[in-house]
Amino acid sequence: MRFIPEEPHFTEGQSAERSVWEALNRTLPDDAVLAHSVQLRDGRAEHEIDILVLWPGVGMAAIEVKGGRISVENGQWLQSDRGGSHKIQSPVVQSQSSHHALKNWLGRQLGTPLTSRFAYMVAFPYTSVPKEWGMAGCPRTLVLDDRQCESPAELVRRAIET
């Protein structure tokens, strides 16, 4: 498998990203590419894709990773850790925005709109998400929870393909 960068550096605060990265590394095929912390600019907006999966013959997935316990109450996303609970921007919106920014950038580089299969996803490696959970713009199939983050490759593939 190829990595971008070759040896990604995960800070102490990126243990959730590291755990998802390692699970993808264990479960994706050898010809896949994993990229960490992909920085993008689309117009004035700056974006970051926590983990980008490039899977030959399948497609791509932009994955926003959130550690701690993640929940949504009255439409507000919350992240809880040892320090308590605090509001966060929607990880789904973050993933969608970075997904669109990369598609726009690639389209400009190629001189034609990107038509490859490309999914946006969120991963919550320390949160259990009910099977029936869903919200507008983010069906349950685009969410990897604590159980699914252990062996995510086939779920990423399914998200890309559907």
Backbone as JSON Lines, residues from 0, in Angstrom:
{"i":0,"aa":"M","n":[0.84,-1.17,0.0],"ca":[0.0,0.0,0.0],"c":[0.89,1.24,0.0]}
{"i":1,"aa":"R","n":[0.41,2.28,-0.63],"ca":[1.15,3.54,-0.69],"c":[0.55,4.54,0.3]}
{"i":2,"aa":"F","n":[1.41,5.31,0.95],"ca":[0.97,6.3,1.92],"c":[1.43,7.69,1.51]}
{"i":3,"aa":"I","n":[0.58,8.68,1.74],"ca":[0.92,10.07,1.5],"c":[0.57,10.84,2.77]}
{"i":4,"aa":"P","n":[1.56,11.38,3.48],"ca":[3.0,11.21,3.25],"c":[3.43,9.77,3.55]}
{"i":5,"aa":"E","n":[4.67,9.45,3.15],"ca":[5.16,8.08,3.34],"c":[5.1,7.63,4.79]}
{"i":6,"aa":"E","n":[5.41,8.54,5.7],"ca":[5.35,8.25,7.13],"c":[4.53,9.35,7.81]}
{"i":7,"aa":"P","n":[3.22,9.18,7.86],"ca":[2.39,10.23,8.45],"c":[2.71,10.42,9.93]}
{"i":8,"aa":"H","n":[2.61,11.67,10.35],"ca":[2.86,12.01,11.75],"c":[1.52,12.29,12.43]}
{"i":9,"aa":"F","n":[1.19,11.52,13.42],"ca":[-0.03,11.72,14.18],"c":[0.34,12.31,15.54]}
{"i":10,"aa":"T","n":[-0.23,13.45,15.87],"ca":[0.04,14.07,17.16],"c":[-0.7,13.32,18.26]}
{"i":11,"aa":"E","n":[-0.45,13.67,19.49],"ca":[-1.12,13.05,20.63],"c":[-2.64,13.22,20.51]}
{"i":12,"aa":"G","n":[-3.08,14.36,19.99],"ca":[-4.5,14.63,19.85],"c":[-5.15,13.96,18.64]}
{"i":13,"aa":"Q","n":[-4.38,13.2,17.88],"ca":[-4.91,12.54,16.68],"c":[-4.97,11.02,16.82]}
{"i":14,"aa":"S","n":[-5.21,10.54,18.03],"ca":[-5.25,9.09,18.25],"c":[-6.42,8.45,17.49]}
{"i":15,"aa":"A","n":[-7.52,9.17,17.36],"ca":[-8.67,8.63,16.61],"c":[-8.28,8.46,15.14]}
{"i":16,"aa":"E","n":[-7.63,9.49,14.57],"ca":[-7.19,9.39,13.17],"c":[-6.2,8.24,13.0]}
{"i":17,"aa":"R","n":[-5.28,8.11,13.95],"ca":[-4.3,7.02,13.87],"c":[-5.01,5.66,13.89]}
{"i":18,"aa":"S","n":[-6.01,5.5,14.74],"ca":[-6.68,4.19,14.84],"c":[-7.43,3.86,13.55]}
{"i":19,"aa":"V","n":[-8.08,4.84,12.93],"ca":[-8.78,4.6,11.67],"c":[-7.78,4.32,10.56]}
{"i":20,"aa":"W","n":[-6.69,5.09,10.53],"ca":[-5.62,4.9,9.55],"c":[-5.08,3.47,9.63]}
{"i":21,"aa":"E","n":[-4.77,3.02,10.84],"ca":[-4.19,1.68,11.03],"c":[-5.17,0.59,10.61]}
{"i":22,"aa":"A","n":[-6.46,0.79,10.91],"ca":[-7.47,-0.2,10.51],"c":[-7.6,-0.25,8.98]}
{"i":23,"aa":"L","n":[-7.58,0.9,8.34],"ca":[-7.62,0.93,6.88],"c":[-6.37,0.28,6.3]}
{"i":24,"aa":"N","n":[-5.23,0.55,6.88],"ca":[-3.98,-0.05,6.42],"c":[-4.04,-1.57,6.5]}
{"i":25,"aa":"R","n":[-4.66,-2.1,7.56],"ca":[-4.78,-3.56,7.73],"c":[-5.78,-4.18,6.76]}
{"i":26,"aa":"T","n":[-6.81,-3.42,6.36],"ca":[-7.92,-4.05,5.64],"c":[-8.05,-3.68,4.17]}
{"i":27,"aa":"L","n":[-7.41,-2.61,3.73],"ca":[-7.48,-2.24,2.3],"c":[-6.53,-3.11,1.48]}
{"i":28,"aa":"P","n":[-6.79,-3.28,0.21],"ca":[-5.88,-4.06,-0.65],"c":[-4.56,-3.32,-0.85]}
{"i":29,"aa":"D","n":[-3.55,-4.06,-1.3],"ca":[-2.2,-3.52,-1.47],"c":[-2.1,-2.39,-2.48]}
{"i":30,"aa":"D","n":[-3.02,-2.33,-3.45],"ca":[-2.91,-1.29,-4.48],"c":[-3.6,0.02,-4.08]}
{"i":31,"aa":"A","n":[-4.2,0.07,-2.9],"ca":[-4.86,1.3,-2.43],"c":[-3.83,2.32,-1.96]}
{"i":32,"aa":"V","n":[-4.26,3.57,-1.91],"ca":[-3.43,4.67,-1.43],"c":[-4.18,5.32,-0.27]}
{"i":33,"aa":"L","n":[-3.45,5.57,0.82],"ca":[-4.0,6.3,1.96],"c":[-3.26,7.62,2.11]}
{"i":34,"aa":"A","n":[-4.01,8.71,2.18],"ca":[-3.41,10.03,2.38],"c":[-3.94,10.61,3.68]}
{"i":35,"aa":"H","n":[-3.05,11.22,4.45],"ca":[-3.43,11.81,5.74],"c":[-3.33,13.32,5.69]}
{"i":36,"aa":"S","n":[-4.31,13.97,6.25],"ca":[-4.31,15.42,6.43],"c":[-4.1,16.16,5.12]}
{"i":37,"aa":"V","n":[-4.99,15.9,4.17],"ca":[-4.9,16.53,2.85],"c":[-5.46,17.95,2.94]}
{"i":38,"aa":"Q","n":[-4.6,18.93,2.73],"ca":[-4.98,20.34,2.82],"c":[-5.44,20.84,1.46]}
{"i":39,"aa":"L","n":[-6.58,21.54,1.45],"ca":[-7.16,22.04,0.2],"c":[-7.62,23.48,0.37]}
{"i":40,"aa":"R","n":[-7.6,24.2,-0.71],"ca":[-8.18,25.53,-0.74],"c":[-9.11,25.59,-1.94]}
{"i":41,"aa":"D","n":[-10.34,26.03,-1.71],"ca":[-11.33,26.16,-2.78],"c":[-11.9,27.57,-2.66]}
{"i":42,"aa":"G","n":[-11.43,28.46,-3.53],"ca":[-11.79,29.87,-3.39],"c":[-11.17,30.39,-2.1]}
{"i":43,"aa":"R","n":[-11.97,30.98,-1.26],"ca":[-11.47,31.49,0.03],"c":[-11.5,30.45,1.14]}
{"i":44,"aa":"A","n":[-12.21,29.38,0.91],"ca":[-12.39,28.37,1.95],"c":[-11.21,27.4,2.0]}
{"i":45,"aa":"E","n":[-10.78,27.12,3.21],"ca":[-9.72,26.12,3.44],"c":[-10.36,24.86,4.0]}
{"i":46,"aa":"H","n":[-9.86,23.72,3.56],"ca":[-10.42,22.43,3.95],"c":[-9.28,21.48,4.29]}
{"i":47,"aa":"E","n":[-9.64,20.45,5.04],"ca":[-8.7,19.37,5.33],"c":[-9.46,18.05,5.29]}
{"i":48,"aa":"I","n":[-8.93,17.1,4.57],"ca":[-9.46,15.75,4.6],"c":[-8.58,14.97,5.57]}
{"i":49,"aa":"D","n":[-9.18,14.47,6.66],"ca":[-8.39,13.73,7.64],"c":[-7.74,12.51,7.0]}
{"i":50,"aa":"I","n":[-8.55,11.7,6.32],"ca":[-8.03,10.52,5.62],"c":[-8.69,10.42,4.26]}
{"i":51,"aa":"L","n":[-7.87,10.32,3.24],"ca":[-8.37,10.16,1.87],"c":[-7.98,8.76,1.4]}
{"i":52,"aa":"V","n":[-8.96,8.01,0.94],"ca":[-8.74,6.67,0.4],"c":[-8.84,6.75,-1.11]}
{"i":53,"aa":"L","n":[-7.81,6.29,-1.8],"ca":[-7.8,6.17,-3.26],"c":[-7.72,4.68,-3.56]}
{"i":54,"aa":"W","n":[-8.78,4.13,-4.12],"ca":[-8.88,2.68,-4.29],"c":[-9.06,2.39,-5.78]}
{"i":55,"aa":"P","n":[-7.98,1.95,-6.46],"ca":[-8.07,1.67,-7.9],"c":[-9.2,0.71,-8.23]}
{"i":56,"aa":"G","n":[-9.95,1.07,-9.27],"ca":[-11.06,0.24,-9.71],"c":[-12.32,0.39,-8.87]}
{"i":57,"aa":"V","n":[-12.24,1.12,-7.76],"ca":[-13.39,1.32,-6.88],"c":[-13.77,2.79,-6.82]}
{"i":58,"aa":"G","n":[-12.84,3.64,-6.39],"ca":[-13.11,5.07,-6.28],"c":[-12.35,5.69,-5.12]}
{"i":59,"aa":"M","n":[-12.92,6.77,-4.6],"ca":[-12.26,7.52,-3.53],"c":[-13.23,7.76,-2.38]}
{"i":60,"aa":"A","n":[-12.67,8.0,-1.19],"ca":[-13.48,8.36,-0.03],"c":[-12.73,9.39,0.8]}
{"i":61,"aa":"A","n":[-13.42,10.47,1.13],"ca":[-12.89,11.49,2.05],"c":[-13.52,11.21,3.41]}
{"i":62,"aa":"I","n":[-12.68,10.98,4.42],"ca":[-13.18,10.58,5.73],"c":[-12.8,11.62,6.78]}
{"i":63,"aa":"E","n":[-13.82,12.17,7.44],"ca":[-13.62,13.08,8.57],"c":[-13.67,12.23,9.83]}
{"i":64,"aa":"V","n":[-12.64,12.31,10.66],"ca":[-12.54,11.48,11.86],"c":[-12.73,12.36,13.09]}
{"i":65,"aa":"K","n":[-13.56,11.89,14.02],"ca":[-13.77,12.6,15.28],"c":[-13.57,11.63,16.43]}
{"i":66,"aa":"G","n":[-12.7,12.0,17.36],"ca":[-12.46,11.19,18.55],"c":[-13.44,11.56,19.65]}
{"i":67,"aa":"G","n":[-13.29,10.93,20.79],"ca":[-14.21,11.16,21.91],"c":[-15.56,10.55,21.62]}
{"i":68,"aa":"R","n":[-16.53,10.92,22.42],"ca":[-17.91,10.45,22.22],"c":[-18.64,11.51,21.42]}
{"i":69,"aa":"I","n":[-19.21,11.11,20.3],"ca":[-19.89,12.04,19.4],"c":[-21.39,11.82,19.52]}
{"i":70,"aa":"S","n":[-22.14,12.94,19.55],"ca":[-23.59,12.85,19.6],"c":[-24.19,14.07,18.9]}
{"i":71,"aa":"V","n":[-25.49,13.98,18.64],"ca":[-26.23,15.09,18.05],"c":[-27.46,15.3,18.92]}
{"i":72,"aa":"E","n":[-27.63,16.53,19.4],"ca":[-28.8,16.87,20.21],"c":[-29.46,18.11,19.62]}
{"i":73,"aa":"N","n":[-30.71,17.96,19.24],"ca":[-31.47,19.07,18.63],"c":[-30.72,19.68,17.45]}
{"i":74,"aa":"G","n":[-30.09,18.83,16.64],"ca":[-29.39,19.31,15.45],"c":[-27.98,19.81,15.71]}
{"i":75,"aa":"Q","n":[-27.55,19.89,16.97],"ca":[-26.2,20.36,17.31],"c":[-25.29,19.16,17.59]}
{"i":76,"aa":"W","n":[-24.16,19.13,16.9],"ca":[-23.18,18.07,17.12],"c":[-22.38,18.39,18.38]}
{"i":77,"aa":"L","n":[-22.12,17.34,19.17],"ca":[-21.35,17.48,20.41],"c":[-20.23,16.45,20.44]}
{"i":78,"aa":"Q","n":[-19.13,16.84,21.06],"ca":[-17.99,15.93,21.26],"c":[-17.68,15.94,22.75]}
{"i":79,"aa":"S","n":[-17.62,14.77,23.34],"ca":[-17.34,14.65,24.77],"c":[-16.04,13.91,24.99]}
{"i":80,"aa":"D","n":[-15.28,14.4,25.96],"ca":[-14.04,13.72,26.36],"c":[-13.87,13.92,27.86]}
{"i":81,"aa":"R","n":[-12.68,13.67,28.37],"ca":[-12.44,13.81,29.81],"c":[-12.74,15.21,30.31]}
{"i":82,"aa":"G","n":[-12.6,16.2,29.45],"ca":[-12.84,17.59,29.83],"c":[-14.29,18.0,29.77]}
{"i":83,"aa":"G","n":[-15.18,17.12,29.35],"ca":[-16.59,17.46,29.26],"c":[-17.08,17.45,27.82]}
{"i":84,"aa":"S","n":[-18.22,18.07,27.62],"ca":[-18.86,18.09,26.3],"c":[-18.8,19.49,25.72]}
{"i":85,"aa":"H","n":[-18.55,19.58,24.41],"ca":[-18.53,20.88,23.75],"c":[-19.11,20.75,22.34]}
{"i":86,"aa":"K","n":[-19.63,21.86,21.84],"ca":[-20.21,21.9,20.5],"c":[-19.1,21.82,19.46]}
{"i":87,"aa":"I","n":[-19.41,21.14,18.36],"ca":[-18.48,21.08,17.23],"c":[-19.26,21.32,15.95]}
{"i":88,"aa":"Q","n":[-18.53,21.7,14.92],"ca":[-19.13,21.82,13.59],"c":[-19.54,20.43,13.14]}
{"i":89,"aa":"S","n":[-20.56,20.36,12.32],"ca":[-21.0,19.06,11.82],"c":[-19.87,18.36,11.08]}
{"i":90,"aa":"P","n":[-19.46,17.18,11.53],"ca":[-18.42,16.44,10.8],"c":[-18.9,16.02,9.41]}
{"i":91,"aa":"V","n":[-20.2,15.85,9.25],"ca":[-20.75,15.5,7.93],"c":[-20.53,16.67,6.97]}
{"i":92,"aa":"V","n":[-20.84,17.88,7.43],"ca":[-20.63,19.07,6.6],"c":[-19.15,19.24,6.29]}
{"i":93,"aa":"Q","n":[-18.28,19.0,7.28],"ca":[-16.84,19.08,7.04],"c":[-16.42,18.11,5.94]}
{"i":94,"aa":"S","n":[-16.9,16.88,6.03],"ca":[-16.54,15.87,5.04],"c":[-17.1,16.22,3.67]}
{"i":95,"aa":"Q","n":[-18.36,16.66,3.62],"ca":[-18.97,17.06,2.35],"c":[-18.19,18.21,1.72]}
{"i":96,"aa":"S","n":[-17.86,19.21,2.52],"ca":[-17.16,20.39,2.0],"c":[-15.78,20.04,1.45]}
{"i":97,"aa":"S","n":[-15.03,19.22,2.19],"ca":[-13.7,18.85,1.71],"c":[-13.8,17.95,0.47]}
{"i":98,"aa":"H","n":[-14.8,17.11,0.44],"ca":[-15.08,16.25,-0.73],"c":[-15.31,17.12,-1.96]}
{"i":99,"aa":"H","n":[-16.18,18.13,-1.85],"ca":[-16.46,19.02,-2.98],"c":[-15.24,19.84,-3.36]}
{"i":100,"aa":"A","n":[-14.46,20.29,-2.38],"ca":[-13.26,21.07,-2.67],"c":[-12.26,20.25,-3.48]}
{"i":101,"aa":"L","n":[-12.07,18.98,-3.1],"ca":[-11.14,18.14,-3.84],"c":[-11.68,17.85,-5.24]}
{"i":102,"aa":"K","n":[-12.98,17.59,-5.37],"ca":[-13.57,17.36,-6.7],"c":[-13.37,18.59,-7.58]}
{"i":103,"aa":"N","n":[-13.6,19.78,-7.02],"ca":[-13.42,21.01,-7.8],"c":[-11.97,21.18,-8.22]}
{"i":104,"aa":"W","n":[-11.04,20.95,-7.3],"ca":[-9.61,21.11,-7.6],"c":[-9.18,20.12,-8.68]}
{"i":105,"aa":"L","n":[-9.58,18.85,-8.51],"ca":[-9.21,17.84,-9.5],"c":[-9.82,18.17,-10.87]}
{"i":106,"aa":"G","n":[-11.05,18.65,-10.88],"ca":[-11.68,19.04,-12.14],"c":[-10.91,20.14,-12.84]}
{"i":107,"aa":"R","n":[-10.41,21.12,-12.07],"ca":[-9.61,22.19,-12.67],"c":[-8.29,21.65,-13.2]}
{"i":108,"aa":"Q","n":[-7.67,20.72,-12.49],"ca":[-6.4,20.13,-12.93],"c":[-6.58,19.31,-14.2]}
{"i":109,"aa":"L","n":[-7.69,18.58,-14.26],"ca":[-7.96,17.7,-15.39],"c":[-8.58,18.43,-16.58]}
{"i":110,"aa":"G","n":[-9.14,19.6,-16.32],"ca":[-9.81,20.34,-17.38],"c":[-11.2,19.82,-17.69]}
{"i":111,"aa":"T","n":[-11.71,18.95,-16.84],"ca":[-13.05,18.38,-17.0],"c":[-13.55,17.96,-15.62]}
{"i":112,"aa":"P","n":[-14.85,18.0,-15.4],"ca":[-15.37,17.59,-14.08],"c":[-14.99,16.14,-13.74]}
{"i":113,"aa":"L","n":[-14.71,15.92,-12.46],"ca":[-14.4,14.58,-11.99],"c":[-15.66,13.72,-12.02]}
{"i":114,"aa":"T","n":[-15.57,12.56,-12.65],"ca":[-16.72,11.67,-12.74],"c":[-16.49,10.35,-11.99]}
{"i":115,"aa":"S","n":[-15.34,10.2,-11.36],"ca":[-15.06,9.0,-10.59],"c":[-16.0,8.89,-9.39]}
{"i":116,"aa":"R","n":[-16.23,7.68,-8.95],"ca":[-17.03,7.48,-7.73],"c":[-16.24,8.03,-6.55]}
{"i":117,"aa":"F","n":[-16.92,8.81,-5.73],"ca":[-16.24,9.51,-4.64],"c":[-17.25,9.73,-3.52]}
{"i":118,"aa":"A","n":[-16.99,9.14,-2.37],"ca":[-17.89,9.26,-1.22],"c":[-17.29,10.15,-0.14]}
{"i":119,"aa":"Y","n":[-18.15,10.81,0.6],"ca":[-17.72,11.48,1.83],"c":[-18.23,10.62,2.98]}
{"i":120,"aa":"M","n":[-17.43,10.53,4.04],"ca":[-17.78,9.68,5.18],"c":[-17.32,10.34,6.47]}
{"i":121,"aa":"V","n":[-17.84,9.83,7.59],"ca":[-17.36,10.22,8.9],"c":[-17.01,8.96,9.67]}
{"i":122,"aa":"A","n":[-16.01,9.07,10.53],"ca":[-15.59,7.93,11.35],"c":[-15.51,8.38,12.8]}
{"i":123,"aa":"F","n":[-16.18,7.63,13.67],"ca":[-16.2,7.89,15.11],"c":[-15.68,6.64,15.83]}
{"i":124,"aa":"P","n":[-14.37,6.45,15.92],"ca":[-13.84,5.2,16.44],"c":[-14.09,4.94,17.92]}
{"i":125,"aa":"Y","n":[-14.58,5.93,18.67],"ca":[-14.84,5.74,20.1],"c":[-16.32,5.92,20.44]}
{"i":126,"aa":"T","n":[-17.18,5.87,19.42],"ca":[-18.62,6.09,19.62],"c":[-19.4,4.96,18.96]}
{"i":127,"aa":"S","n":[-20.39,4.46,19.67],"ca":[-21.3,3.47,19.1],"c":[-22.48,4.22,18.49]}
{"i":128,"aa":"V","n":[-22.8,3.93,17.25],"ca":[-23.9,4.59,16.54],"c":[-24.96,3.53,16.25]}
{"i":129,"aa":"P","n":[-26.21,3.78,16.66],"ca":[-27.26,2.79,16.4],"c":[-27.42,2.49,14.91]}
{"i":130,"aa":"K","n":[-27.76,1.25,14.59],"ca":[-27.93,0.83,13.2],"c":[-29.01,1.63,12.48]}
{"i":131,"aa":"E","n":[-30.03,2.07,13.2],"ca":[-31.14,2.79,12.58],"c":[-30.9,4.3,12.5]}
{"i":132,"aa":"W","n":[-29.74,4.76,12.97],"ca":[-29.43,6.2,12.94],"c":[-29.36,6.68,11.5]}
{"i":133,"aa":"G","n":[-29.76,7.91,11.28],"ca":[-29.64,8.53,9.97],"c":[-30.08,9.97,10.06]}
{"i":134,"aa":"M","n":[-29.61,10.77,9.13],"ca":[-30.04,12.16,9.06],"c":[-29.95,12.6,7.61]}
{"i":135,"aa":"A","n":[-30.63,13.7,7.31],"ca":[-30.61,14.22,5.94],"c":[-29.17,14.47,5.52]}
{"i":136,"aa":"G","n":[-28.81,13.99,4.35],"ca":[-27.46,14.2,3.84],"c":[-26.44,13.2,4.34]}
{"i":137,"aa":"C","n":[-26.84,12.34,5.27],"ca":[-25.88,11.37,5.8],"c":[-26.58,10.1,6.25]}
{"i":138,"aa":"P","n":[-26.81,9.17,5.32],"ca":[-27.37,7.88,5.74],"c":[-26.36,7.13,6.62]}
{"i":139,"aa":"R","n":[-26.85,6.18,7.36],"ca":[-26.0,5.41,8.29],"c":[-24.84,4.74,7.58]}
{"i":140,"aa":"T","n":[-24.99,4.43,6.31],"ca":[-23.93,3.75,5.55],"c":[-22.69,4.62,5.35]}
{"i":141,"aa":"L","n":[-22.78,5.92,5.63],"ca":[-21.62,6.81,5.49],"c":[-20.93,7.07,6.82]}
{"i":142,"aa":"V","n":[-21.36,6.34,7.86],"ca":[-20.81,6.52,9.2],"c":[-20.12,5.24,9.64]}
{"i":143,"aa":"L","n":[-18.87,5.37,10.06],"ca":[-18.13,4.25,10.65],"c":[-18.09,4.49,12.16]}
{"i":144,"aa":"D","n":[-18.62,3.54,12.96],"ca":[-18.58,3.71,14.4],"c":[-17.5,2.82,15.02]}
{"i":145,"aa":"D","n":[-17.5,2.73,16.35],"ca":[-16.42,2.01,17.04],"c":[-16.27,0.56,16.57]}
{"i":146,"aa":"R","n":[-17.37,-0.12,16.33],"ca":[-17.28,-1.51,15.86],"c":[-16.79,-1.58,14.42]}
{"i":147,"aa":"Q","n":[-17.28,-0.7,13.57],"ca":[-16.95,-0.73,12.15],"c":[-15.55,-0.2,11.86]}
{"i":148,"aa":"C","n":[-15.02,0.63,12.74],"ca":[-13.67,1.17,12.54],"c":[-12.59,0.12,12.73]}
{"i":149,"aa":"E","n":[-12.97,-1.04,13.27],"ca":[-11.99,-2.11,13.45],"c":[-11.65,-2.79,12.12]}
{"i":150,"aa":"S","n":[-12.61,-2.85,11.21],"ca":[-12.41,-3.48,9.91],"c":[-13.22,-2.72,8.86]}
{"i":151,"aa":"P","n":[-12.75,-1.54,8.47],"ca":[-13.58,-0.63,7.68],"c":[-13.56,-0.79,6.16]}
{"i":152,"aa":"A","n":[-12.63,-1.53,5.59],"ca":[-12.44,-1.51,4.13],"c":[-13.71,-1.81,3.34]}
{"i":153,"aa":"E","n":[-14.41,-2.88,3.66],"ca":[-15.6,-3.24,2.88],"c":[-16.71,-2.21,3.04]}
{"i":154,"aa":"L","n":[-16.8,-1.57,4.21],"ca":[-17.8,-0.53,4.42],"c":[-17.46,0.72,3.61]}
{"i":155,"aa":"V","n":[-16.17,1.03,3.51],"ca":[-15.73,2.15,2.67],"c":[-16.06,1.83,1.22]}
{"i":156,"aa":"R","n":[-15.76,0.61,0.8],"ca":[-16.07,0.21,-0.57],"c":[-17.57,0.35,-0.87]}
{"i":157,"aa":"R","n":[-18.4,-0.13,0.04],"ca":[-19.85,-0.06,-0.15],"c":[-20.31,1.4,-0.24]}
{"i":158,"aa":"A","n":[-19.74,2.26,0.59],"ca":[-20.11,3.69,0.55],"c":[-19.72,4.31,-0.8]}
{"i":159,"aa":"I","n":[-18.56,3.97,-1.29],"ca":[-18.11,4.49,-2.59],"c":[-19.01,4.0,-3.7]}
{"i":160,"aa":"E","n":[-19.35,2.74,-3.67],"ca":[-20.12,2.13,-4.75],"c":[-21.59,2.52,-4.74]}
{"i":161,"aa":"T","n":[-22.1,2.91,-3.59],"ca":[-23.53,3.26,-3.53],"c":[-23.73,4.75,-3.37]}
